[in-house]
């Protein structure tokens, strides 16, 4: 087993290099311009081994993206910017009607429209005239959705032969946002613009909830600590303590048992 892994070490290293570069670029894509993008890569994100030599932030596209190069590995990266905390970037994407296309199933119309405006021609030319170059599309959150659709459009293009298709990759990262609104600070997963799945919320009164969410309410298992230091750990339902849980008071007393609609039963 060890010998087999060692024989594949170059391939493993190549995949690791590709993934770390995508991770760094997906974060750098949120920069306001090329200068800030370079700063992020060379300072804030320097602990991520990205090996990126040249970058350009294209802001004239409906979905801003970073074009980057790894000269040593002959890789060209396109990293699409995701959703920004002010949600302004969502406006071109709010057409939620599904749109038929040449693939099996449907795409969200707003996403497909944005991806369709990305110019494939220069990259088709690049791949066809440089047989050792790899093209990688990446992005975080909404940027990842655009990257995936652009990749599908690219590999389905009539000019793409089998060798060119093998040199196109797509790496996307799931949504996990940090945003501030109405005195709240939320960091975590979202769905349909609502807090959903896992996340942490600091409330205006300085109370903190961390755990599972559904439709922007604590739902599932989670922990709430109020501003005075009292802590509830247990089950939640639609924003209320509901199910088995324990509440530790500031003076050290503990209630452990069943809760229904925010009330301790037994």
N, C-alpha and C positions, 0 to 999 in steps of 0.2 A: 504494500500500500504506500509506504513512504517513498519507495523508488518511483512508483507511478506518479505520485504528486510532484516529486522533484523533476521528473521529465516534463511536466506541464508547468513548471514554475514561470517560464517566460510568459505563457498565456495568462496565468493568474496575475502576474505583475501588470500585464497590459490592461486587464479588466479593472484592476484596482486603480491604476492611473486614470483610466477613463471615468470611473465613477467619482473619484475625488475631484477631478477637473469639473465634471458636471455639477457636483455639489457646490463648489466655490463659485462657478459662473452663474448658477441659478440664484445665488444670494447677491452677487455683484450686479445682476441685471436690474435690481431695484435702485441703482444709483441714478442721480439726476442727469449726469453727463459722463463723457469718457474719462475726464480727469478724476472724478470721484470713483468711477468704476476701477480705474487703475489703483487708486489709493486703497480701496477695499481689498483688492486682490493682494497687494503688496504689504498691507499693514494689518487690517482687521482680520483678514482671512489667510494670513501667511502661514498659520499652523496647518492648513490643509494643503497637502502636496499636489498642487494643480499643474505646475510646469507650463503655465501659459506665458507666451512671449509677447504677443501682440493682441490688442483688443480695440474694438470700435463700437460705441453705443449708437445704434441707429434709432433716432427718435422720430423720424418722419413717417414711420409705419404706424398703423392704427394700434398695433400691439408692439411697443418698443422692445428691441432685442439687442443682445450683445453678440457680435461676431468676433471670434477669437481663434488663435492659431497655436498649435503645439508643433513647432518646426521639427523637433527631434523625433516625434512619432508620426509626422505627416498627417495630423488630424486637424480638421476644421470644425469648430463648434458654433452652433447657433443656439443661444439661450434666451428664451422669451420671458419677458417680465410677467409676474403674476399679479394678483389683486393687491392694490395698495390699501392701507387702513382707512383712507377717506372714501373708498368705494367709487371714486370718480372713474377709475379705469373700467368699472363694470358697465358703464352706460352703453358702449357699443355692443355689449354681449347680452343685453336683456331680452332680446327676441328669443323666447323660450320654445317657439314652435319647432318641432322636429322637421328636418328637411331631407327628402329622399336624395340619394347619391348613388355613385357607381359601386358602392361597397354593400355588403350584407348589413341590413339594419339602417338606422338613421343617425344623423349627427344633430346636435343642438344648432339651430340655424345661425344664431349670432356667432358662435365659435367657428362654424364652417365658413361663414362670410369673411371673418378675419383671416383664417388660415388661407383662404383662396386668394387673398390679396398679396400674399408673400410670393415674390418672384422666384420661380424655380429655375428659370433658364440659366442664370450664371452658374448654378450648382450642378445642373445637368452637364454643362460644358466642362466644368472642373473635373467631374468624375470621368467623363468620356475621354479627356485628354491627359489625365494623370492617373495611371492605373495603380499607383501605390498610395493614393490619398483616401482617407476615411472621412465621412461626413457624419457628424453627431448632432442631433436635435435634442434639446433639453429644456427644462423649465420647472418652476414650482407653482403649485396651485393652478390657477387659470392659465398660467404660462405653460404648464405641463400639458393641459388639454390642447392648447394650440400646437405645441410641439408634436403631440401624437397624431393630430389630424394632418399637419404638414408632412410628417413622415409617411403617412398612408397615401397622400397625394403624390409624393415623390416616388415611392417604389411602384406605384401603379401607372406611372407615366409610360407612354408607348416607347419612349426613347431609352428606357432603362432595360439593359440586358441583365442576365443572371449575375455576372461578375459585379456590375455596378450596384445591384441590390444588396449583395453581401457586404458592401462597404458603407452602407447607410445604417446608422444605429439611432435608437431613441431611448433616453433615460429621463424619467419624470419623478417628481417628488410630491408626496401627498400634502394636502392643505393642513397647515398648522399656523395660525395667525396670532398676532398680538395687536390688539386695538384698544383704543380709549374712547369711551362715549358716555355721556351723562354722568360722569364721576366714576364709572366702572372702568376697570382695567382687566381685559380678558385675554388669556393666551391659551390656545387650544384648537380643537377641530371644529369645523363648521359645516353645515349643510343647508342649502337654500337660505343663506344669510342668517342662519340661526345657530346658536351654540349647540353643539351636538356631539355625541360620543364622549371623548375625554377632554377635560380642560380645567383651567384654574381661573377663578374670578375674584378680584378684590373689589368689594362693594364700597359705595361712597362713605359708609359709616366705619370703614376699615375692617369689617368682617371679611373672612376669606373662605371660599368654598373650593375644594379640589376633588374632582372625581368624575362621575358619569353624568351626562346631560342628555336631554331630549327636548327639542323645540324650545331651547333657551331656558329650560328649567332643570334644576337638579333632579335626576331621575336614575335610579339604580343604586350603586354603592358610592359613598363619598364621605368626605370629612369637612365639617364646618367649624371654624374657630371665630368666636366673636371678638370684638375689640377689647373686651375685658379679660380674655384668656380662657373662657369656658369652651369646651370642645364636645361636639357630637360626632361619633363615628358609627356609620351604619347605613341602613337602607333609606331610600328616598322615593317618593312618588309625586310627580307633577309639582315639584318645588317644596314639598312638605316631608317632614320626618315620618316615615311610614314603613313598618316592618320591624325587624330586629335591629337594635342599636344600643349604644351606650352614650350617656351624657355625663361628662365630668365637670362639676361646678368649680368655680374659682376657689372655694374653700376646701376642695378635695372630695366632697361627697360625690357619689356615682350612682346614677340610675341605669340599670342594665335590664333590658327586656323588650317588650313589644310596644311599638308606637303606632298610633293611628291618627292621621290628619294633624300632625304636629303635637299630639298629646301623648304623654306616657301613660300606658294602661296597666301594665304589670311586668 
